Each structure stands twice: as C-alpha cells, then as structure tokens.
Amino acid sequence: MRLAFLALSFSFAALAQSTPADYCTQTGGTVYLREAVYGTNDPQTELPLAGLKSFCQYTSASDGSRIHILLETLTATKPTLAALAYYNKPAITGTCEGNPASCYCSQLGGSDLFGGINAAGGAWVNNNSTDQDLEACIFPDMSSIDSWGLAYNTNGIIRGIDLSKVLRYKPTN
C-alpha cells in the first residue's frame, strides 16, 4: 500500500512541473518549431536539413521588437554560454565584414553560419512566424539565442523583453 502511495505522489509531482514550452508561454512567449534550412538566400536552392528545434519568441508590447531563445536555454537552471553572454554583455571588438550580429556571435565562440561564410545563407525557418528566418547563435554547449537580440543587448538595447527576468538560470554574483 505504501509503495502505491509513493508512486502516485511522484506522478502528481511530475505533472506539477511545467514543460519548457509551458514555461515559455507562462512567461509571455510564443513557441515556434523551427527547421534548419541551408541556402535561404535563394528560395529555389533551399535545402531543409535534419535539425528541428523549438524556440521561444518574446515580443515587446511597446515597439514590436522580438528576441528568440532556444527552449532548453531558457529553462536551463545551470549556466549556459548563451545565458552568460546575455548577462555579461561582452563588448563587441575588432572589425567585421558583413552581418555585425553574426560577427559578434563568432567573436563569442558561437556560430550562426550554415556551411561557413558563403553567399548561400541559412537560418532556422518557420513560415508562420513574423521572423520567418531566424539567425540563432549556437554555442559549443548547444545553447542558443537570437544573434541580433544578443548584439543589441550588449549595446544596452532590449529587444522583445529583458531575458534576465525569465531565464531560469540566475547568476549568484
């Protein structure tokens, strides 16, 4: 009888915890499943890849700006490289050619490039989202955040919402 009670109480505890998607919506975001697509600069040569990832999109009510973050990064309780970059706001250094957000992502040790630097392009795509093609900075620990949102944030500009209010990981110092 006691074992059955323990199993039953464990089930209730598991149900009480929200999923990453639930957490996104509970904190004011919208979940979008995105597909990795190579060649987004030419729709006739686009190549959908095997990657599918869910991102939480936060939209500012005042100016309509948006920021996107991978669900696993949003809900991680331990530090991730994406969250640390967002909190610490390392300065943009050096010079870049091309996309400044992509360059900043690379400077931080991440990448948002599909196939390296090339004219074909690539993105995390969802045709039902306002931002159909998302440039997401992915770090070696597999955490990910919107490249443009990260670049704006380092310059003190909040896009969407201030993620420090919703990231589950909170630095102690």
N, C-alpha and C positions, 0 to 999 in steps of 0.2 A: 504494500500500500504506500509506503514512504517513497519508494523509487518512482512510482507513477506520479506522485505529487511533485517530485523534483523535476521530472521530465515535463510535466505540464507547466510548471512555473518557468522553466527555461524557454518554452515556446512563447509564453507571453512576453518575456524579456526580449526575445529576438524580434517579435512583432513591434515592440515599442520603439525600436531603433529605426530611424528613417534611412532610406536608401540614399545614395549620393544624388540621384535625380530628385527625390523628395526634398532633400536639403536645398538644392538649387532653387526649386520653386518656392519653398518656405521662406527663403531669404530674398525673394523678389526677382529671381532669374527665370529664364526660359531655357529648356533643354533642347539642343539640336544635335541629332546624329549626323556626323559629317563623314564624307568619304574622301580618302586621299586620291587626288587626281593629278596626273602628270600632264603637262602640255596645255595648261589653261590659257596661254596667250593666243592659241589658235584653236577654236572650238572644233574644227574639222580633224584635228590630230590628237584631241584629248584622249588620255588613256587612264581609265579608272583602275586604281591599284587595290591591293587586298586590304588596306587599312580602313577600319571603321572605328571612330571614336566619338564619344558624347562630350559636348562642350556646354557649359552654362553661359548664357549671354545675359549680361546686365545692361539695361538701357536707362539712361538718365531721363527722368520726367521733365527736367527743365530745358535741356538742349538736344535731346535725342541721341547723344553720343553713346557708343557702346563699347564694352570690353567683354572678351571671351576668355574662359579658363576651362581647362580640362577638368571633368568632374572629379577624377582621382586627385588632382592637385588641390582643388577647392576643399575637399573633405579630409585630406591627409592631416593627421594630428602630430606627425613628426615633420621636421623641416624638409622642404624640397628646394631644389635650386631655383625653380620658378618663383616660389614664395619668397625666398631670401632675396632674389633680385628685385622683387616688387617692394619689399620692406626696406631694403638697404639703399636703393636708388643709386647704384654706381654711376659715376659721371661718364658721359659719352666722351671718348678720347680718340685722337687720331682723325684721319680723314678717310672718307669712303667715296666710292663712286656708286651711283645708282640709288637704290632704296635705303634711306637712312635707318628705318626701323629694322630691316634685315641686317644691315651692317652692325647695329647695336646688339642685336641678338647674337651675332657671331662673336662680337667683342666679349660678350658674357660667357661664351663657351657653348652656346646653343646653336641651333640651325633651323631656319625656316625654308631652306632651299630644297627643291625636289630635283635631284640629279646634278647638284652643284650649280655653279654660276653659269647659266645658259639663257638663251632667249626663249626657250620653250615655256618656262614658268611652271608653276604647280601650286596647289592650295588644298585646304580642307574644304570641301564643297557641300553645301546644302542649298538647293534651289528655292526652298521655301523660306529662307532667312533673308532679312534685309541685306545682310552681308553675305552674299552667296558664296564668295571665295574668301576664305579666312587664311591669313598669313599667321601661323601659330609658331612661336619659338619653342622648340623642343630641346630639352636639356638631357645630358647623359643619364640622369636618373629617371628619365621618361616623364618628368613633369613638364607641363606645357601651359603657356599663356599667350595671349594675343600680342604679336610683335609690336603693333602700333600702340596698343594700350600701355605696354611696358615702356616704350620710348617716351610717350607723352608723360607718364608717371614720373620718370626720372627728371623731367623738367618741371615738375610740380603741377602738372595738368591732369586732373582726374577725368577719365572717360568712363561713361556708364555710372559706376559707383566706386567708392573707395573700397577696394577689396580687403583692406586691413580690417574692415568691420565684419566681413563674412568668412574670411579664410579660417578654417578650424585651427590651423597651426598659429599659435601666438608666441612670438619670441619673448623670452623672460627678461632680456635686458635691452 
